[in-house]
Amino acid sequence: MITEQQYQRLMKEYQSSGLLTHAAMKAGMHRETARRYVTAQAGPDALVRPHQWRTRPDPLKTIWPEAVKWLEASPEVEAKALFEHLVLEQITSVDGRVDGRALRTFQRRVADWLRRNGPPKEVFFAQVHMPAECIQTDWTHANELAVTIAGEAFPHLLCHSVLPYSNWEWAIPCRSESALSLKSGLQASLWALGGVPQFSQTDQSSTATHQLFRGESRRGFNPDYVALCTYLGLAPRTIGVACPNQNGDIEAAQGVLKRRLKNQLILRRSRDFASPTAYAAFVAGVCQGANALRQTKLAEERPLLRPLPAARFPETEEVTVRVSSYSTARVRDCAYSVPARFIGAFLQAHLSEATVRFLYRGEEVATYPRVPGRAPRIDYRHIIASLVQKPGAFARYLYREELFPRPVFRHAYDRLHALEERTASARYLRLLQLAAVHGEDRVADLVGAFLRQGKPPLADVIEPQLREPGPALPCLLSAFTPELAIYDALLTEVAS
């Protein structure tokens, strides 16, 4: 059987040349086949008789009448589930058993029945996009990329923006779907684009763009998002609740972007990056490569974009917090420790998408990387002086697990606990105190050496070794800068 394209080529060549053999060769068919179609002056759809006869017994004869009853009552049921149900019912039936290999035949017959008798499917309507009209922004999980930072797993999302008209796109890695990541992602996209469209379109994210009203079903844009859009000169626009198809351009582009990233990671031959900054640069490079293929339509958008503001909208939030008697400050329901001398004081917490910084009268007193979730972040250096004086508090301390900065310290505590339970806390806290004074790396190395030798890691034995001078550092030589005049003098002497 030939295709419609072959038939059209055959008739075109035959009408222009009048040579049947030449036309058949051009259309890629046998001369006799060509003669049949030229003589009939009809295409393959008219000449080929539909296959309506059966070449084998119907494998679904015993279950198809029952299948039709199910499809009439519940047309949404999946064909595979219905097939398994009907086959299972036949185990106790006296009729002939249905071969499990008939699944594909059953699925095709169900699909044909639904096209003839089933309910109408949802219709999606293609939209006309205007140049420089809007930028769509959304988040997508990217853990499937299996990216690591310095060997450690890097769970993250991508804050992704797309111009629907040209499909120009930009993305940055982020740790959560939040107003902070939106500020960073949207502004990074606009600055990479070099202009501002009319609208910013997002879904109804209660964590980033919208706020819920108690006792009401309606939602509104939150003040932070409105302030961001006003500063950038964007009109905020949203889609219906649970209607991702209304953001169809970016929903489709997310899968394409992640496929591009997977392929580039394969070509890079490593999924490990030195830092989050290096990974962000990699993502930006992939976006630049994709956008290089969209320059024709992007050129239509650029003249219609409005200019960027002189500077970015602040991408951090500032919160005033008070340090509790536990030497902790709570930010977004997460506890962070600060030096104990600030107990009772008010600090300014500066939150970005990546970090939390605590400042006292403009001076930074503590900084933590932000991670998803609400796990407490306790730095033993902030509280160890008081805890050494109250070792009994360690056993039931609320944040005790946060005081094992490395696995080797946990192993040390377990070894000390097995040696003598009564003094284990006090002895372990002395190790932490040594780590705060002499450096965590040096203490961890010595503790690990004691554990490998089967010796208890006692602070009284480790401390004298810490006071010994460490290995000599290599001498740093200043850069050599040659005097070029000396070489000129030598050349002059050789010439003379």
Secondary structure, DSSP 8 states (H G I E B T S, - for coil): ---HHHHHHHHHHHHHH--HHHHHHHHTS-HHHHHHHHHHT--HHHHS----S-SS--TTTTTHHHHHHHHHH-TTS-HHHHHHHHHHHGGG-SS----GGGHHHHHHHHHHHHHHHS------------TTSEEEEEEEE-GGG--EETTEE---EEEEEE-TTT--EEEEEESSSSHHHHHHHHHHHHHHHTSB-SEEEE---TTTTEEE-TT-S-EEE-HHHHHHHHHHT-EEEE--TT-GGGGHHHHHHHHHHHHHHHHHHHHHT--EESSHHHHHHHHHHHHHHHHGGGHHHHHHHGGGSB---SS-----EEEEEE--TTSEEEETTEEEE--GGGTT-EEEEEE-SSEEEEEETTEEEEEEE--SS---B--HHHHHHHHHH-GGGSTT-TTGGGG--SHHHHHHHHHHHHH-HHHHHHHHHHHHHHHHHH-HHHHHHHHHHHHHTT----HHHHHHHHHS---------------HHHHHHHHHHHH-
